[in-house]
Amino acid sequence: MLTDRTALRRRLGTATDHLETPVAVVDLAAFDDNADRLAERAAGKPIRVASKSVRCRALLERVLARPGWHGVMAYTLPEAIWLVRTGVTDDVLVAYPTADRAALRELAGDPDLAAAISIMVDHPGHLDLVDRIVPPHDRATIRLCMDLDASWRPAGLHIGVRRSPVHSAAQAGTLARELAGRDGFALVGLMSYEAHIAGVGDDPPGRALRARAIRVMQSRAMPELLQRRAAAVRAVREHADLEYVNGGGTGSIAATSADPSVTEVTAGSGLYGPAIFDAYRSWRPTPAAFFALSVVRRPGPRIATVLGGGWIASGPAAPDRHPVPYLPDGLRYKPDEGPGEVQTPLVGAVADQLVPGDRVWFRHAKAGELCEHVNEVQLVDGETATPAPTYRGEGRAFLG
């Protein structure tokens, strides 16, 4: 879906001019279009929505009501419990291991929660922790998902993120045998997230040599993962009746869906279309999430300063973690200042058209982190805005 920036700026202004800044919005037309296009790319395999990339219950419910979407990938166990108890879903995979004793005690003490939630493990110590909190004979069966490391390791190198220590099919089989033999647990899933493919754009602007290197890496890493993941699934199935094999993310959804060993894929960031996906060739979602800040100074020609702006995304400190000035087109950061916590000077010829009280619209570099800065997000339908609380607005800062 092509974006007419002039029309978008006018429409967002009409919908939100009565609100004070900072104001965050999600354009529902773009959100829905991104959801449908992701489902098309999944080619019939169900998509589990990554809640970390959304962080708004109303929008999680909206996408889960669309064809092709089923279940949630949560990022903490307390969040998973909250999503089940509030009726958002009855199928949650917690993507990261948990050491939250209170949440584990709550999970173990409620058969309905235990039937709806799978926790992530990659080491027997995760099971030992659960047993210390609630012994097997005093709890419901805890559903487990094994995390298979998806990184590429050519010639002793490690290309990808550091996640699970389980890398080979043999390691997966050994751990599966141990997990399956433990009382009070059921190994029901396997996950492998190819971060070096799904999370690394292969077309970084102005960096042709880096782009070529990334493409070569990904073209070699993906075939290796397909072969190793299939072998790992076979090894695990010798010990457990897996209900699902999860993989991928927005940046790899088509390639991961084509893997016969994968039964479901995960996506979330592509619903909002943050700026980081401008560096991808395979598919670029339509920008759907924005935030507006007010111009408060005109310190000189071709400079307009907005209040706030330092909403930096997680990851390596670099310009691609900065919010992107988007509307009006033609603004950029002063190289010696960048986005600041309290004020952000923006430069460019278009700055001369701005006066105090005007608004500048930004796109966050990543997806769900935007919602950690606001208590509500405005759901824009045409020229009308309806507020919806974010996790933060509901008092749920799960990693805050």
Buried (B, 14 or more C-beta within 10 A) or exposed (E): BEBEEEEBBEBBBBBBEEBEBBBBBBBBBBBBBBBBBBBEBBEEBBBBBBBBBBBBBBBBBBBBEBEBBBBBBBBBBBBBBBBBEEEBBBBBBBBBBBEBEEBBBBBBEBEEBBEBBBBBBBBEEBBEBBBEBBEBEEBBBBBBBBBBBBBBBEEEEEBBBEBBEBBBBEBBBBBBBBBBEBEBBBBBBBBBBBBBBBBBBBBBEEEEEBBEEBEEBBEEBBEEBBEBBBBBBEBBBEBBEBBBBBBBBBBBBBBBBBBEBBBBBBBBBBBBBBBBBBBBEBBBBBBBBBBBBBBBEBEEEEBBBBBBBBBBBEEEEEEBBBBBBBBBEEBEBBEEEBBBEEBBBBBBEBBEEBEEEBBBBBBBBBBBBBBBBBBBBBBBEEEEBEBBBBBBBBEBEBEE
